[in-house]
Amino acid sequence: MSANVNIDLISKLVRPDVREMIPYQSARREQSGGSCWLNANEAGGNNAQQVNLENLNRYPDFQPTALIQAYASFAKVNTNQVLATRGADEGIEVLIRTFCESEKDNIIICPPTYGMYAISAKGHNCNVLSIPLLENLQLDLKSLTDHKDNAKIVFICSPNNPTGDVIARDDIIKTLELFKDSALVVVDEAYIEFCPEFTFASLINQYPNLVVLRTLSKAFALAGLRCGFTLANEYIIAMMSKIIAPYPISNPVAQIATTALTEQLTLMQQRVDSTIELRTQINDFLDSQPWLIKRYSSKTNYVLFNAQNALELFNALVERGVLIRNQSSQLSLENCLRVSIGSKQELVEFKQAVNDYNQSIANPPSTTSKQ
Ligand SMILES: *Cc1c(COP(=O)(O)O)cnc(C)c1O
């Protein structure tokens, strides 16, 4: 079917920067197969939901009222301070498209961190200023100060993916003050349900340049739904509303998300509690491994660790159907692997696969015969 497609034409027409762009390697794109998925920080098990499929001939509301009310109530903000998006990822993209001019404005990221800030910026032809976290994985306030007039948006991920711990509250406050006349400070709280006491949502009335990102993909176990939220003052929300697609939230998505945020809130809380319990187990398990160099402390549903022969371990797990995430290409995370805390059963499978690997390195299959 594609025999007559003229690749030269497409190559000539496409934006030169898009031609050169390396696409985001999401867990699902990068690794296929396997039977135990611990590579995308999803909730484990199986989350099945019911929807009413009547009236699909009608467009949904731009921002479905029941959903916005439910999220505003959950996050303790006003309804005009919430924008529902197609995952938090769309929030990132719409923020950049709303506030950054192509080929002119910069965003700041603090790596190692979530990859989509840079990808979305590049997709909009904006520059990415990288101000790495310090060795203690906290913000480099001095370098941020040096760049306080050089960016429109500063992305801070807290708890940070993939490292797992929160960014110090005082440092985020200092950053908000530092950029109060020059840039938005976006705090990505994709994992905040696992440590709700660290949220910045309660400060959006106090800091006009504060934006908080949320998602239903992690603690709410709805990654397949594609639903996230941007929390900010009503003026920021109004500007983003000009740029986002006219019907970003489909009717079935709105129904399922609203149910998750009302009738099923207790279920989410239970999931968080059991994940935290399993995290203690996985921490203990990792700490007892002969190949462990360092385990990072986590307030989330995943744990990052530095292992001797990380790639060998990673591949041995893949061979046994257990997929985790290799973070070795991230700044300062050489030989680091990230494992999501799935269900109890998935943790059993992970441990089994690791134990098998340990056996195989203790008793390597003899490959050479005596000469
Ligand atoms: C998973 C994740 C997101 C994206 O969430 P979606 O709502 O699924 O788009 C955003 N930020 C961080 C830090 C994440 O880990």
The ligand as a Tripos MOL2 file, in Angstrom:
@<TRIPOS>MOLECULE
LIG
   15    15     1     0     0
SMALL
NO_CHARGES

@<TRIPOS>ATOM
      1 C1          2.9710    9.4720   34.1660 C.3       1 LIG1
      2 C2          3.4000   10.8760   34.2800 C.ar      1 LIG1
      3 C3          2.7540   11.9220   33.6150 C.ar      1 LIG1
      4 C4          1.7260   11.6830   32.5440 C.3       1 LIG1
      5 O1          0.5400   11.3110   32.9750 O.3       1 LIG1
      6 P1         -0.6640   11.0790   31.9610 P.3       1 LIG1
      7 O2         -1.7890   11.6770   32.7060 O.co2     1 LIG1
      8 O3         -0.7670    9.6070   31.7950 O.co2     1 LIG1
      9 O4         -0.3780   11.8050   30.6870 O.co2     1 LIG1
     10 C5          3.1460   13.2160   33.8430 C.ar      1 LIG1
     11 N1          4.1580   13.4880   34.6740 N.ar      1 LIG1
     12 C6          4.8300   12.5190   35.3040 C.ar      1 LIG1
     13 C7          5.9390   12.8820   36.2100 C.3       1 LIG1
     14 C8          4.4820   11.1850   35.1160 C.ar      1 LIG1
     15 O5          5.2030   10.2320   35.7010 O.3       1 LIG1
@<TRIPOS>BOND
     1     1     2 1
     2     2     3 ar
     3     2    14 ar
     4     3     4 1
     5     3    10 ar
     6     4     5 1
     7     5     6 1
     8     6     7 2
     9     6     8 1
    10     6     9 1
    11    10    11 ar
    12    11    12 ar
    13    12    13 1
    14    12    14 ar
    15    14    15 1
@<TRIPOS>SUBSTRUCTURE
     1 LIG1         1 GROUP 0 **** ****
